[in-house]
Amino acid sequence: MTASFAHWHDHLRRQRSQLVERIARLKRMVHAVDRMMEASRPGMRLTPEEQVEIFGADWQPAWVEEAEDRWGDSAQWAQYAQRAARMTPEDWKATAAATETLSADLAAAKRAGVAPGSDAANALAERHRAMISAYLDCTHAMQVCVGRMYVDDPGYAEYYDALAPGLTVWLREVDLRERRGAGRRPGVREVGVIAARPGAGRPGAAATVGAGQSTGTSVR
């Protein structure tokens, strides 16, 4: 190997080393930008691993993306995304636990024969509305639309009826009777409702956010 060739080879090796270092630095910059973009993005801040830990082994992180793809243009989703972005993992754990407790109490009330419109049922209806309101402002009219959506959506119906047979229809009636009993005006329309969805309708998944819509549904 001549001296000139060795010099040229060393030069190429140094250039390659510099390029590798530059590529590594650019990758670190891209990762940093990605993290900043993710941090500034509204919506759930949980990693897929944290979601499974909090919501259960059968939880699918892709469900959140599916919900956003479907409802991301709605005002309700924007409100949910803003609130979700402020929630810590501990907040999500508390919300999931509270929703599981409510689901269990609803099922127990249905099995015990609690009648829609009774004081006990009305108290559960208020807890149900408060659960939805953790994610977005939920009026009584919207709550009734959500209850009807539960019945019409096979995923929701499967989830609730697995807790207690007939629970989905019973919950719809509980929400509707509570609204009527309070003397609230019927005939209100709620469009683009987004609800807290227990496990996106899959039985056994911990309760968390998903989406549903009741379009042009008249509350009577």
Secondary structure, DSSP 8 states (H G I E B T S, - for coil): --HHHHHHHHHHHHHHHHHHHHHHHHHHHHHHHHHHHHHHS-S----HHHHHHHH-TT--THHHHHHHHHHTTSHHHHHHHHHHHH--HHHHHHHHHHHHHHHHHHHHHHHHT--TTSHHHHHHHHHHHHHHHTTS---HHHHHHHHHHHHH-HHHHHHHHHHSTTHHHHHHHHHHHHHHHTT--S--EE-S---EEEGGG-TTS-EEE-----TTEE--
